[in-house]
Amino acid sequence: MSILIDIITGFFTSDLSVGWKLIAILVVALLGLVAILAAA
């Protein structure tokens, strides 16, 4: 879990543009939703 937090903090402190961050967040959210539905 701490590794995931490190990746997230590194992701937000990096110099990526805001647009790419929003796209990545949406993709992760969609994948999470699909995983939850698949597991249900």
Secondary structure, DSSP 4 states (H G I P E B T S, - for coil): -HHHHHHHHHHHHS---HHHHHHHHHHHHHHHHHHHHHH-
